[in-house]
């Protein structure tokens, strides 16, 4: 594996690198003035990258990136006046100084989302405006400009310096994006609950995104300071934050090329306009119009939309119709029993015990005194009419709902005191009824993310074909919802967790596929050594897969035991048909 | 102390007006409009330009309100045309883009230098038991209370109001019932723009009146709207006036006096963190 593909950049982008090299050469050949302008473009591109992390990847609207930059530059200017540290150290300090501020905003983002977070960050941007207008940066009046690094003082030199820093940051970001936390950014954007259910702390993921965003913004501000020498307190106004946000949305700054495009749009286009005799401020007008136009077609930005179209084009070349979405295709063979490397040791049994668990929503009792034991090696079915409390039970076990009474223990470990991701790490995994895979990932990538370890190609393909999932390379966004649930099940099972809770994995499947799914789930305990709690409406799957069956009605267990016996129970039939037991006896 | 607090009421009235415009657009058009004070400042700068050009004071105000309403209505048209199916967050991001566009259009037309705005009522004031009450302040409060009351009545008591509330709650159902949702969206933006224009016209004579600063009235307006939970016009007005008074009182406290404009931000934070403290998870289940 070459370094380039190791960094997740793929061979297709090699052409992009060549193009970038040509562009760098061209810029160096330009006059000093234009090289200077392009340095500013790269600095803006770094700030666009920061928007790409916080909004593009993690989906949090932050309208104060230039405030982060201002904090960084402030630290840089102060150090410049009071110490004689070299530029590179000052630049690093600018990035690091912004991080604590990013963390503060990050803490806010733990409770504030969407519009509320936008309001709070805009408020922060305007508050920094007030502070900056009252004060000027250190060294502004004592005439101590920030000096460029010694070997990169010329315009060409500084441009190359910016290229190197930008490249370094892109590499850092690519490495970060390959870590679990970095992948968690994409997961948080889609669903915080699903992120936690994969064993990640949403708090860590969000704080990491804001720290990284603030760090990048601080470095970007530092590069701007080096470009200009003297920093004006008018360079970091809320307008700039709004502008870079809009341009980043427009260009799709989540992607490197999108960020470069955003930087060039923000810094180079206005100068081009000046040269052509068009008023400078026509550029922001166009950005506004362009952003509105792009947004009305979806929120991924120009680069995102181009990518989607490119993928559809590629798919169209392989299959005649690009619309083909492969539904579940059970290959019929079971997963190779020998490959459950990480599977729990079948000799040591793990058990999840629920003891007198009750949940109330106000006056409504969702669960009442539920006792249940799920042990590894068996599939335990859970059925009941709509609203019986099946999903609430899974939510309670995994920590999304706090019980009003009762105890939940995994091999004697009290789960109730633990947050969601800790329970997952302790060994309880779940899937969601709504299907919560991560659209931005390919199937194989998701499996690896869900399993939390490196998976061999053989292992991945074996489990994918056994659960009727599409190819590894398939983007999850192009897969139908029923199949996404199966991918989620595969990810859950392959994680090696001793207890797996599956919430209606068979919803939306056809009769044949249901039967296949039942067979696969029946084999799960033997192959992976785990215990399964299976919530299902499809009796075909319940009959085919379960060793034991529990029936919930109005939050209470009304029957439990051997599936065949339980399903013949009159009370159970009545609960399902919604009539009294006596009548059920007569009608059946 | 009391007269200092009272002097904050004209700013407070302006914040309340922006807040009312924000709540109106959020409730009826499903958008948190960051650009609303940009439209307002656009109207206010048109007003002062007309006034400087020799037009009478009140005709200039009317002209300014019309310009503000028209700009906002124009963008409402874009919103109704392109974003009728979008969620609130996408629409709000779109208003960020609109803010940028109109800010740069305004820099082009008006420049970014502070202008001196005429006081609507000169220095006229009345003295009530030793405390001087300026006519501007009375007007600011009166206007905010009047508009809020009017909106409450229209939305609660008239057929038009009920239809508009229905539209914002279930846009698709409303459209299927034959309610012209797009036309209503534009109307809401028009009214919002007109209300938001009165804010900078009232606030400008007593503060730094460059275009950026007046556009940032939206921050205080958002704080006021938050105090009304983006729902209640009455609480929004009270919130706006309260922020104005708080700022005015803070002038007398040396330590914070020069940074008093950051108070709305701190208030925003406090209110948001309190009201959202239970929101551990996002909405997508």
Interface residues (C-beta under 8 A of the other chain):
Chain A: X61 X63 X108 X111 X112 X113 X114 X115 X116 X118 X119 X120 X122 X123 X124 X126 X127 X129 X130 X131 X134 X190 X191 X192 X193 X237 X238 X239 X242 X243 X245 X246 X249 X250 X279 X281 X282 X283 X284 X285 X287 X288 X289 X291 X292 X293 X295 X296 X299 X400 X432 X434
Chain B: X32 X34 X78 X82 X83 X86 X88 X89 X90 X92 X93 X94 X96 X97 X98 X99 X100 X101 X102 X103 X104 X105 X107 X108 X212 X216 X218 X219 X222 X223 X226 X258 X259 X261 X262 X264 X265 X266 X268 X269 X272 X273 X276 X277 X279 X280 X281 X282 X284 X285
